[in-house]
Amino acid sequence: MYPAALWLAANWWRLCWEPRRGEFQQVYEWNASHELAAAGHGYLWPNLRFVADGESVSVIASPTDPASNQPVRYLADVDVDVPRPLFERASSDFIEKVIARLNDLRLAQTELEKLWADVCAERASPDDARARRLEALLGCDPDEGDANAIGALLSLQSEAGTSATDELATVLSGADVVSVLQRLKDASRNGIANIAQLDEAFERELAACRAGGQSSSVPWERGMAAARVLRSSRGVGPDALTDVDLLGLLGLDQRVLQSDPQLDWLPLGLAVRDQTQLRVLLRSRNKRSRRFDLARLVGDLALAPQADRWHPVTGLKTSRQKAQRAFAAELLCPVDGLSRYLGGDRSEDALDAAAEHFDVSTRIVQHQVENHLDW
């Protein structure tokens, strides 16, 4: 149990906060901090991986390949989301029990005990904990994060919001954080951004969406519920949402659906809110993707912490981005409307026709069918 506890303590901040950045990411540093096999010490560990999303930690176990001829075969095939506070409590309890047992055996002041004391001290200090959290989101081990990048992110919090800053830290890991943040600020202020005005009626609709999404702790369920509230408020039923309907939500014109070469450098989509004004920067190049990203921004306005003034749209699998995607999918391609349109036909031609009808990508249609239609 000692090497397992030592590995948990050494990777505490990254295990609790760092998401996976890509579906097929195989970066050694990430794997070493998230896969139990890295605990080493000569043991044949199970294929156990921990992936954070900001709200929970996915615990994923896969069985040993029978053809591997390993002397020990693990059989569990598990993928479960554990709320982060529960993961923290259980991990802390395990580490402290290992330390207590070592002390009972008069093996005090071990490397584990010293390391865990440092982690506990950091957790007890709001400033230290915030810095360690940002460091983990940047994909760095303790004391290995770029001080300038962390300083820039800490300074951004008061302007963008804590949750939004977390999203930006993760998506900007590996980049020159200071310069990219400055370019994002400049782009949102220099006339390149599309300007939207948020009126009182729309603010009330967003509040209703927020209330509708609070019925679940699961990100995708929050997103779907909030989108259904907005569709109901707009009286569009199960029908496709036209460009006019979508742009009308924010008072934008057709230009926002057209790619802007000046913004090809953008690492993410972003809306920056200043009271009733919203400055929109979209990264996607084709119209359907821009429709989807615009719908995601609407979802983020409804579901993100109200203290946030920056609303990032990224490719990450954080809880915030999961809720955004579910909102956008249901807003643009509602499950009820899709079911009526397809009439039970799952052929490739039918899915392509549905994508054309709802003006979304075929991938969005496939997602809605696979996850929400049980024929």
N, C-alpha and C positions, 0 to 999 in steps of 0.2 A: 504493500500500500504506500510505502514511502515514495517511490518514484512517481506514482500516480498523483499523490498530493503535491509533490515538488513541481510537477509539470503544470498542475492547475494553478498553483500560486504564481509561478513564473509567467504564465500567460493570462493571468486574471483579467486584465483590462481588455485585451483583445478578444478573449472568449465572451465577455459580457457585452461588448459593443461593436466589434468589427464585423460587417456583413461580407458576404461573398461578392466580388466585383464583376464576375462573369460566369456564365453557365459552364464554360469549359476551362476555367482558370486552374492552372496547375503550377502556380508559383510556389517554389520550395518554402519561402518564408511563411506564406499563408498556411500551407499544409502543416508545417512544423508547429504552428501556434494553435491549430484547430483540430488536428487529428491525433488521437491518443497514442498511436503507434510511435509518435515522436518522443514519448516518455522514455523509450529505450531501456537501458539497464539489463539487456539480455532477455527480456520477457517477450513472449509472443502475445501481443495485445490484440483485442478485438478490433474490427474495422469500425471504429466509433468516431464520429465527426460532430462538432458543435458549430452551428452557424447562427449568429445573432442577426436580428433585423430591426433593433431599436426598441421593441416591445417584448419580444420573446427570444428564446434560444432554441433552435431546432436541434434535436438530438437524433442523429441518423446512424443506425447500425445496419451493416450489410453482412450477409453470411459469407463464410470462407468458401472460395471456389473448391469444389470437391477434387478437381484435377491438380490442385496445388501440392498434394502430398505432404502438407504440413502435419506435424505431430499432434497439433490441437486444431480442431475445427470448431469455429463459432457458428451457431445456427440462427441467431436472432436476425430478423428482418424488420426493422422498426424505423419509423419516421414520425416523431411527435414533437409538437411545439410546447415548450415549457415557459411559462411567464418568467421574465427575467428576474424579478424579485425572488421567486421560488428557486430558480437556478442558483442565485447568489447565496441564499440561505443554506441550501443543501450542500453546496460546494464548501462554504465556510465551515459548516458543521463537520464535514468529512475531514477537512484539513486540520481542524482543531482537535478532533478525536485522535488523529495520527500523532499530532504533537504531544497530546496528553499521554498516549501510550508510550512514546519515546521517553518522556519525563519519568513515567513509572519505572522504566527500565534504566533510569539514571543516565539517559542519553540526551542531556540538555544542550542548548545552544547549537543545535544542528543548523545546517544551511537552510533547511526548510523553516525552522523557527525564526531565524533572522529575516528571511525573505518575507514571511507572512507578517511579521511585525511591521515591516516597511509598507506592505500593501494596506494593512489596517490603519496605519497612520495617514496614508494618502486618502483612504476612504473617509476618514474622519475630518479631513480638511477640505472644505468646499472648493477652494482655489486649486489645491493640488489635484483633487479628484477631477475637476473640469479639465485641467491641463492633460492629465493622463488619459482621459476619455478622448480628447481631440487627437492625442498622439496615437491612440489605438485606431481611431477612425481614419487616420492617415496611413495606417498599415505599418506602424513602427512599434518596436519594443520599448519599454520604459527607458527614458533618458536617451533615446536614439532619434527622436523627432527633431525636425529643423526648428530651431528656436524662433526664427523670423516668421515661418509659416504659422506656428502656433500663436505667436503674438498677433499676427494679422487676423487670424480667426477669432481670437479673444476680443479684439477691437471691433470686429464686425458684429458681434452678438447684439450690442445695443441697437444697431441699425436694422439687422436682418431678423433677429430672433434666435433663441438657442437651438430650437429644433431645426430651423432652416440652415443654421451654421453647421450643424452635424451632417446634414445631407451634403452640403458643399464640401466639407472636409473629406468625406469619403470619395466623392466623384473627382476631386482634384488631387487625390493622392498620386504621387509620382510626377506631378506637374510643378511648375514654378508658382506656388500658391499666391505669393504676394503680387506678382505681375498679373496673373489671371484675374484675381479679385479686383484689381484696379481697372482692368479692361472691362470687366462686367459692370462696374460702377459707371465708367465713362460711357459705355454703350447705352446704358439705361437713361442717361441724362443728355446726350448730345443730339437728339433728334432722330436717331436711327430707329428707336423703339416705336412700336405702334401704341397709341394712347387710347385707353378705354376710360369711360366714366361710369362709376358705380352709383346708381341712383338709390333712393330710399326703398323703393319697391323691391329692387333686386336684393338689397341688403336684408330685407325681411324674408325673401325666399331663401337666401343663404342660411339665415338663422333657422328656418324650418328644416332645411336639409341637414344642418348640424344636429338638430334635435332628433331627426329621423335616423341618423346614423349612430346615435348613442345607444341604440338598443342591443348592440353586439360588441364584443371585445375582439372579434375577428376582423382584420382589415378589409378583406374583400366583401364581407357581409355589410360592413359600414358603408363602403363605397356604393354597393348596389342599392341599399336602402335609401341613401341620400339622393341618388340619381332618380329613383322612382318618385320621390317626393317632388323633385324639380319638374319631372315630366308631367306629373299630375297637376302641379301648379300652373304649368304652361298650357295644359289641356291638349297635349299632342297624342295622348293615348299610346297605342302600340306602333304608331306610324313612324316612318323614317324622319329624322330631324334634318331639315334642309339647311343649306348654307345661311340663308336669311334668318332662320330660327336660331342657329348656333351663334352667328355674329351678333344677332340682336340681344343676346344675353348680356354682352359687355359693351354694346354700342360701337362695335368695330365695323370697318368696311372690308371689302373683298381683298384689299392689298395684304392683309395679314395672312391670307392663305397662299400668297405668292412668295417663293423663295427669294431671299436677299443675299447676293454674293458677299456683301460686306460682313455678313455674320457667319460665314463658313467656318470660322475659327472657334465658334461657340462650343464648349464642352458639355453644355446642357441647355435646356429651355428654361426660361426664367420670366417671372412677372414681379415687378417691384411696386409695392403699393405705397402711395402717399395720400393718406386720408381717402378722398373719393376718387382719386386718379390712379390708374393702373398702367404701368409701362411694360409692354409685352415684347419679349424677345424669343422667337421660335427658332429652333435649330433644324428641324426636319426640312427636307427639300421638296418632297412631293405633297400634293394637295391633301390626300387622304391622311397621311401621317400628321400634317399640320392641323387638320380637323381634330384628329385624336389628341394631339398635344394640347390644343386649345381647350378641349373638353376636360382634359386632365387638370389644367389650370383652374377651371371652374370648380372642379371637385376639390382641389387643394384650398381654394378660397373658403369652401364650406367646411372642410374637415380638419384642416391644419390648426395648430394652436393659434388662438386669436391674437396673441402677442407677436406672432411672426408678421413681418412686413415684406420679406422675400419669399417667393413661392417657386422652388426649383422643380423642374421636370427632368428626371434622369433615367438611366437604364438600370439603376440599382434595384435590388430586391429587398429594400427596407419596408417596414410596415406602412410608412407614409406613401411610398411609391406603389405598393400593392393596392392600397385604398384608392389612389388616383386612377390606376388602370381599370379597376373594377367599376368605378364611377363612370369613366369615359366609355367603357364598353357597353354598359347598361343605358347610358344616355343616348348613344348613337345607334346602338344595335340591341334594343331591348329583347330580353328572352321571350316574352309573350309574343311580341311582333315577329320575331324570327321563327318561332314555332309555327305560327299561322302561315307565314310565307313559305316555309319549307314543306309543311304538310307531311312530315315524316320522311322526306327524301334527303338522304345524306350523300348523294352522289357528288362527285367533284364539280359537275356542271351546275348542280343546284346550289352548292356553296358559293361558287363564283358568281352566280346570278344574284344570290342574297347579298354578297359583298357589293355588287353594283347597285342594288336597290337601296341599301342603307348607306352607301358611300363610305365604306370602311374597307380595310384590307381583308383578304380572305383569311388571314391568320386570326383576326378578331372574331370572324364568324366561326371558325373552327374551335376557338377557345370557348365561345358561348355554348356551342353544341356539346362539346366534350365535357364541360363542367356543369352545365345547368339543364340540359335536355335529356331526359331519361326515357327513350323510346323503346 
